[in-house]
Amino acid sequence: MKILFLSDIHGVPSTLEQALAAAAPLGYDKIVLLGDLLYHGPRNGVPSFYDPEKVAAILNGLKDKIVAVRGNCDAEVDQMMFEFPMMSDYAVLEAEQETFFLTHGHLWNERKLPPLGIGTVLAHGHTHVPEIKKLSCGITIFNPGSISLPKGGSARSFGHFDGVSMRHYTL
């Protein structure tokens, strides 16, 4: 199973379209959305080309492939825009030999680990910085970064699991 990981879209359809186009040649069976889909949050300025209705329309067209979790900027009113569930704090996805614990990162992260088994991948966004890191406890941290509002000097990015390994790609 191939998986596309997107996080922190923050209502910007142009970068969502760029990420989907860049990921198309890689192929994907599932799209994991790690939260902060529509709203930009009070600490961020309004992103260029902010259009949450268009983001919702694009994602609704892909609803059969989507597994989504809630970010700290997502609210119940956002769920009304989507034709797929996106208000859970976490989800678990089994793919090939990997178990992915999916969350946004504001509740569960490297500093506050959920109760996970050795070999689990904790996939989260929230920091807007791409990262792949294996912890000494046997858990792997996988953060695809943000396709719309990168931070920490990183570029706009998304993640991809090809059935064997995880990688980052920049827009």
ChimeraX attribute file (.defattr): number of C-alpha atoms within 10 A of each C-alpha:
attribute: neighborCount
match mode: 1-to-1
recipient: residues
	/A:1	13
	/A:2	19
	/A:3	22
	/A:4	25
	/A:5	31
	/A:6	28
	/A:7	31
	/A:8	29
	/A:9	27
	/A:10	28
	/A:11	25
	/A:12	26
	/A:13	25
	/A:14	17
	/A:15	21
	/A:16	23
	/A:17	14
	/A:18	13
	/A:19	23
	/A:20	17
	/A:21	12
	/A:22	15
	/A:23	19
	/A:24	11
	/A:25	8
	/A:26	13
	/A:27	16
	/A:28	19
	/A:29	13
	/A:30	20
	/A:31	21
	/A:32	23
	/A:33	26
	/A:34	32
	/A:35	31
	/A:36	27
	/A:37	28
	/A:38	26
	/A:39	23
	/A:40	22
	/A:41	13
	/A:42	8
	/A:43	6
	/A:44	10
	/A:45	9
	/A:46	14
	/A:47	14
	/A:48	12
	/A:49	11
	/A:50	19
	/A:51	16
	/A:52	20
	/A:53	15
	/A:54	16
	/A:55	23
	/A:56	21
	/A:57	15
	/A:58	16
	/A:59	21
	/A:60	16
	/A:61	12
	/A:62	14
	/A:63	17
	/A:64	13
	/A:65	17
	/A:66	20
	/A:67	19
	/A:68	27
	/A:69	24
	/A:70	27
	/A:71	29
	/A:72	16
	/A:73	17
	/A:74	20
	/A:75	16
	/A:76	10
	/A:77	8
	/A:78	19
	/A:79	16
	/A:80	11
	/A:81	16
	/A:82	18
	/A:83	15
	/A:84	17
	/A:85	14
	/A:86	25
	/A:87	16
	/A:88	14
	/A:89	19
	/A:90	21
	/A:91	16
	/A:92	15
	/A:93	14
	/A:94	11
	/A:95	16
	/A:96	11
	/A:97	10
	/A:98	15
	/A:99	18
	/A:100	21
	/A:101	20
	/A:102	28
	/A:103	27
	/A:104	28
	/A:105	25
	/A:106	16
	/A:107	16
	/A:108	19
	/A:109	18
	/A:110	14
	/A:111	8
	/A:112	10
	/A:113	12
	/A:114	12
	/A:115	7
	/A:116	15
	/A:117	11
	/A:118	13
	/A:119	16
	/A:120	18
	/A:121	23
	/A:122	27
	/A:123	27
	/A:124	34
	/A:125	28
	/A:126	23
	/A:127	20
	/A:128	25
	/A:129	19
	/A:130	25
	/A:131	18
	/A:132	17
	/A:133	13
	/A:134	13
	/A:135	12
	/A:136	8
	/A:137	10
	/A:138	13
	/A:139	18
	/A:140	20
	/A:141	20
	/A:142	24
	/A:143	30
	/A:144	32
	/A:145	32
	/A:146	29
	/A:147	28
	/A:148	26
	/A:149	24
	/A:150	17
	/A:151	14
	/A:152	9
	/A:153	8
	/A:154	14
	/A:155	19
	/A:156	21
	/A:157	25
	/A:158	26
	/A:159	28
	/A:160	22
	/A:161	20
	/A:162	18
	/A:163	14
	/A:164	11
	/A:165	9
	/A:166	16
	/A:167	16
	/A:168	17
	/A:169	17
	/A:170	16
	/A:171	15
